[in-house]
Amino acid sequence: MAAETLITGPQIKRIRKELKLTRKALGKLLGVTKGDIRHWETAGPPADVRGLVRLALEYLRVIKRDEGTSKQNHRKRATIRWRDTTKLVTVSAKVPEDAAAYWAVEAKLRGISMTYVIGKALIEAYGVPDGAILEDQ
């Protein structure tokens, strides 16, 4: 394997921090545990997956860079203003762990909160509820 396709532990840590990902989120994305990521950041990944890990991290960097250039599109969006915020509750859904991890990483990379996406989906499905004002920012 060519030397330029290999990756060291410090490089993994630097790229993970650059992507603003936790060890757990990066581990889920790569299909390993956060303990594996912690070990890799000190000792480097096993020789048989170094090239794949480097390619995956470089791919994530490209996605982040591309998403960063279009972040202005995401900043201008509708928000919900609640007239009564004294009693806010959590709305949730049961989804497979892999799907939740994927969406968490995508939300982080795109700079769009999962709360916003879920709220948008509920508004599209059911409309704006009483007691809420939909505003453009």
C-alpha positions in Angstrom: 0.0 0.0 0.0 1.4 3.4 -0.9 2.5 5.6 2.0 0.2 8.5 1.0 -2.9 6.3 1.5 -2.0 5.5 5.2 -3.1 7.5 8.2 -1.6 7.9 11.6 -3.3 8.2 15.0 -2.6 12.0 15.4 -4.0 12.6 11.9 -7.2 10.8 12.8 -7.6 12.9 16.0 -6.9 16.2 14.1 -9.4 15.4 11.3 -12.1 14.2 13.8 -11.7 17.5 15.7 -11.7 19.5 12.5 -15.0 17.7 11.5 -16.3 18.5 15.1 -17.3 14.9 15.6 -17.2 12.9 18.8 -15.4 9.6 18.9 -18.8 7.9 19.2 -20.2 9.7 16.1 -17.1 8.9 14.1 -17.1 5.3 15.3 -20.7 4.8 14.3 -19.9 6.3 10.9 -17.0 4.0 10.3 -18.7 1.0 11.9 -16.4 0.7 15.0 -16.7 1.5 18.7 -15.6 4.8 20.3 -13.0 2.7 22.1 -11.6 1.7 18.7 -11.4 5.4 17.7 -9.7 6.3 21.0 -7.2 3.5 20.4 -6.6 4.5 16.8 -6.0 8.1 17.8 -3.0 7.0 19.9 -1.7 3.9 18.1 -3.1 4.3 14.6 -5.7 2.0 13.0 -4.9 -1.7 12.2 -2.7 -2.0 9.0 -5.5 -3.7 7.1 -7.9 -0.8 7.3 -5.5 2.3 7.3 -6.2 3.1 3.6 -9.9 2.8 4.0 -10.0 4.9 7.2 -7.9 7.6 5.4 -10.3 7.6 2.4 -13.4 7.8 4.6 -12.0 10.7 6.6 -10.9 12.5 3.4 -14.4 12.0 2.0 -16.0 13.5 5.2 -13.7 16.5 4.9 -14.8 17.1 1.3 -18.4 16.8 2.3 -17.9 19.3 5.1 -16.1 21.7 2.8 -18.8 21.5 0.2 -21.6 21.9 2.8 -19.7 24.8 4.3 -19.8 26.7 1.0 -23.6 26.3 0.8 -24.2 27.1 4.5 -25.7 30.4 3.6 -28.6 28.5 2.0 -29.3 26.7 5.3 -29.1 29.8 7.5 -32.0 31.5 5.7 -35.0 29.3 6.7 -38.3 29.4 8.4 -38.4 29.1 12.2 -41.3 28.5 14.6 -41.9 31.0 17.3 -44.1 29.7 20.1 -46.3 32.2 21.9 -46.3 30.1 25.1 -42.9 28.6 25.9 -43.6 27.8 29.6 -44.2 24.1 28.9 -42.1 22.6 26.1 -42.1 18.9 25.6 -39.9 16.5 23.6 -41.3 14.9 20.6 -39.4 11.7 19.6 -39.6 8.7 17.4 -38.0 5.2 17.6 -35.6 4.6 14.8 -32.8 2.1 14.2 -29.6 3.1 15.9 -27.7 3.2 12.6 -30.2 5.6 11.1 -30.0 7.9 14.1 -26.2 7.9 14.0 -26.3 8.6 10.3 -28.7 11.5 10.7 -26.7 12.9 13.7 -23.5 13.0 11.5 -25.4 14.5 8.6 -26.9 17.2 10.9 -23.4 18.0 12.3 -21.8 18.2 8.8 -24.6 20.3 7.3 -25.1 22.6 10.3 -28.8 21.9 10.5 -30.2 20.8 13.8 -32.3 17.6 14.0 -34.9 19.6 15.9 -35.3 21.9 12.9 -35.6 19.0 10.5 -38.2 17.1 12.7 -40.2 20.3 13.2 -40.1 21.0 9.5 -41.4 17.5 8.7 -44.2 17.8 11.2 -45.3 21.2 9.8 -45.2 19.8 6.3 -47.3 16.9 7.3 -49.8 18.6 9.7 -49.4 22.4 9.2 -48.6 25.1 11.7 -50.2 24.5 15.0 -52.3 26.9 17.0 -50.2 29.1 19.2 -47.3 29.2 16.8 -46.0 31.8 14.4 -44.0 30.7 11.3 -41.3 33.3 10.5 -38.6 33.5 7.9 -35.1 34.4 9.0 
